[in-house]
Amino acid sequence: MVGIPTGRPNGPRGLEGGDETDGRDGLTMGAGRSSDGIVNDGENIPEGMIPRIWLASRSPRRRELLDGAGIKFDVVAVGVDDGELSPGSGGAAEWVMSLAYLKATVAWRDREKHGVTEGLVLGADTVCVLDGAIIGQPASAEEADSIIRRFAARAHDVLTGVCLIDVATGARDLFAVAATVTLGEVSDDEIRSYVESEHWRGKAGAYNYDERARAGWPLSCDGDPTAVTGLPMVELKRRLGVA
């Protein structure tokens, strides 16, 4: 297992591994969640003009969300393999903030290599939760099939964690936003066809909300749907001062 990198910026608990981490915040997720599904941690990043964003993610959905909001950004490649990590005993909100922190920190520490000199590094991660179990990206067609069948005719939670790191100072802002998705009945043929299409690859919970809704799946969302898609834009725009 891999632990959170040591040194500034300090990170939350959540990644279980052999390395000890200096200055962990000792978060207890759940108690800090507000009525709108937002969990907070971190230092205050100074307000002002919208900073340049360095996106530590390869997700095309997160790029689309930033583009749609008119937020200028550049993509920074980070080689973080979530499959080597375990959430340990922490909750889902703590876990997604930890993964977001890890991705952002890797990009921040390699900032000179990437030519990052100012602005904010943005890392994010999304998971689903059903019956208390954290569900990430499926590793196989069989797992994707199983996940979709478990979601059918039920509600599940989707959480996206976000970490913003000030390039110049290393100050960080961590938060997670939760939404509840209900999936209606999906036929065996629809599930089989979807799994064979391999559109489940790289998607938390084996699906993309907007894509499946356009395909006619009976989906509804209680909360910010962009938190389900991969980047909670309502809260992110508020923190960035974007109207």
C-alpha positions in Angstrom: 0.0 0.0 0.0 1.0 3.6 -0.5 0.8 6.3 2.1 0.2 10.1 1.6 3.4 11.9 0.7 5.0 13.6 3.7 5.7 17.4 3.9 3.7 20.4 3.0 0.9 20.6 2.1 -0.3 18.4 4.9 -3.1 16.0 4.0 -6.1 14.3 5.5 -6.2 10.8 6.7 -7.7 8.1 4.4 -4.9 6.5 2.5 -3.8 3.3 4.2 -0.1 2.5 3.8 3.3 1.9 5.3 4.4 5.5 5.3 3.7 7.7 8.3 2.4 11.2 7.4 3.5 14.3 9.3 0.9 16.8 10.4 -2.3 14.9 9.4 -5.4 16.8 10.2 -7.2 13.9 11.9 -10.5 14.5 10.1 -13.7 12.7 11.1 -15.9 12.8 8.1 -19.7 12.8 8.6 -19.8 15.2 11.5 -18.6 18.0 9.3 -21.2 17.5 6.5 -23.6 20.4 6.0 -27.2 20.1 4.9 -26.2 20.7 1.3 -23.9 17.6 1.3 -20.6 19.5 1.6 -17.7 18.5 3.9 -14.9 20.9 4.4 -11.3 20.9 5.5 -8.2 22.9 4.8 -6.7 26.3 4.9 -8.3 29.4 3.3 -6.9 30.3 -0.1 -6.9 34.1 -0.5 -9.8 35.6 -2.5 -9.2 37.7 -5.6 -9.2 37.3 -9.3 -9.9 33.9 -10.7 -6.5 32.1 -10.7 -5.1 30.0 -13.4 -6.2 26.3 -12.9 -3.9 23.4 -13.3 -6.1 20.3 -13.5 -4.4 17.2 -12.1 -6.8 14.8 -13.9 -7.1 13.0 -17.2 -10.9 12.9 -16.9 -12.6 14.3 -20.1 -15.7 14.9 -18.0 -13.9 17.2 -15.6 -12.4 19.1 -18.6 -15.9 19.5 -20.1 -17.3 20.8 -16.8 -14.6 23.5 -16.5 -15.0 24.4 -20.2 -18.7 24.7 -19.8 -18.2 27.1 -16.8 -15.8 29.2 -18.8 -12.9 28.5 -16.4 -9.5 28.5 -18.1 -7.3 25.6 -17.2 -4.3 23.5 -18.3 -4.0 19.7 -17.7 -1.2 18.3 -15.7 -0.6 14.6 -16.1 -0.2 12.7 -12.8 0.6 9.0 -12.6 -1.6 8.1 -9.6 -3.0 4.5 -9.6 -6.0 4.4 -7.3 -5.9 0.6 -7.5 -2.9 0.4 -5.3 -4.6 2.3 -2.5 -7.1 1.3 0.2 -9.6 3.5 2.1 -8.8 1.7 5.4 -11.3 2.6 8.1 -12.2 6.1 6.9 -15.5 7.2 5.4 -16.2 7.9 1.8 -15.9 11.7 2.0 -12.5 11.4 3.8 -11.4 8.9 1.1 -12.3 11.1 -1.9 -10.7 14.1 -0.3 -7.6 12.0 0.3 -7.3 10.9 -3.3 -8.0 14.4 -4.5 -5.3 15.7 -2.2 -2.8 13.0 -3.4 -3.4 13.9 -7.1 -3.1 17.6 -6.5 0.0 17.2 -4.3 1.8 15.1 -6.9 1.2 17.8 -9.5 2.2 20.6 -7.0 5.5 18.9 -6.1 6.3 18.4 -9.8 5.3 22.0 -10.6 8.7 23.1 -12.0 8.8 20.1 -14.4 5.3 21.0 -15.7 6.1 24.7 -15.9 3.5 25.6 -13.2 4.4 28.9 -11.6 1.2 30.4 -10.4 -2.5 29.8 -9.8 -4.2 26.7 -8.3 -3.6 23.0 -8.7 -7.0 21.1 -8.8 -7.2 17.5 -7.9 -10.5 15.5 -7.7 -11.9 12.0 -7.2 -15.3 10.4 -7.3 -16.8 7.3 -5.7 -20.2 5.8 -5.2 -21.5 4.4 -2.0 -24.1 1.6 -1.6 -25.0 -0.1 1.7 -21.9 1.5 3.2 -19.5 0.1 0.7 -17.3 2.4 -1.3 -17.4 1.7 -5.1 -14.8 3.1 -7.4 -14.0 2.2 -11.0 -14.7 -1.4 -12.0 -11.7 -3.4 -13.0 -13.5 -5.8 -15.3 -16.7 -6.3 -17.3 -17.9 -8.8 -14.7 -17.5 -6.2 -12.0 -19.2 -3.5 -14.1 -22.2 -5.8 -14.7 -22.4 -6.6 -11.0 -22.3 -2.9 -10.0 -25.1 -1.8 -12.4 -27.3 -4.7 -11.3 -26.8 -3.7 -7.6 -27.7 -0.1 -8.4 -30.9 -1.0 -10.3 -34.2 0.0 -8.7 -32.3 1.6 -5.8 -30.7 4.8 -4.6 -27.0 5.2 -4.0 -24.8 8.1 -3.0 -22.1 9.7 -5.1 -19.3 11.8 -3.6 -16.7 13.9 -5.3 -13.7 15.2 -3.3 -11.8 18.3 -4.5 -8.4 19.6 -3.4 -7.1 23.1 -4.4 -3.5 24.0 -3.7 -2.1 27.5 -4.1 1.0 27.0 -6.3 2.9 29.9 -4.7 2.2 29.2 -1.0 1.2 25.5 -0.8 -2.0 26.5 1.1 -4.8 24.0 0.4 -8.6 23.9 0.4 -10.3 20.5 0.6 -14.0 19.7 0.3 -16.3 16.9 -0.7 -19.9 17.2 -2.1 -22.4 14.4 -2.0 -25.5 13.7 -4.1 -28.0 10.8 -4.2 -28.7 9.1 -7.5 -31.7 6.8 -8.0 -31.6 4.3 -10.9 -34.9 2.7 -11.9 -35.3 -0.7 -13.5 -32.8 -1.6 -16.3 -33.4 -4.7 -18.4 -30.9 -7.5 -18.7 -30.5 -6.8 -22.4 -29.7 -3.1 -21.6 -27.2 -4.0 -19.0 -25.6 -6.7 -21.2 -25.4 -4.3 -24.2 -23.9 -1.5 -22.0 -21.2 -3.7 -20.5 -20.3 -5.0 -23.9 -19.9 -1.4 -25.1 -17.2 -0.9 -22.5 -18.5 2.6 -21.8 -18.1 1.7 -18.1 -14.4 1.9 -18.3 -12.8 4.7 -16.2 -16.1 5.6 -14.5 -16.8 5.5 -10.8 -19.7 3.2 -10.2 -19.4 1.9 -13.8 -21.5 4.8 -15.4 -21.5 8.4 -16.3 -24.8 10.1 -15.2 -25.2 12.5 -18.2 -24.3 9.8 -20.7 -26.7 7.2 -19.3 -29.5 9.8 -18.9 -29.2 10.7 -22.6 -29.3 7.0 -23.4 -32.7 6.8 -21.7 -31.8 5.1 -18.4 -34.3 6.0 -15.6 -32.0 8.2 -13.5 -32.7 11.0 -11.1 -30.4 13.1 -8.9 -31.0 14.7 -5.5 -28.2 17.3 -5.2 -25.7 18.8 -7.6 -25.5 16.6 -10.7 -22.1 17.8 -11.5 -20.8 16.3 -8.3 -22.0 13.0 -9.8 -20.4 13.7 -13.1 -17.0 14.3 -11.5 -16.5 17.9 -10.4 -19.0 19.8 -8.1 -19.2 23.0 -10.0 -21.7 24.8 -7.8 -19.3 24.7 -4.8 -16.2 25.0 -6.9 -17.4 28.2 -8.6 -18.4 29.6 -5.2 -14.9 29.0 -3.9 -13.3 30.5 -7.0 -15.6 33.5 -7.0 -17.1 32.7 -10.4 -20.6 34.1 -10.9 
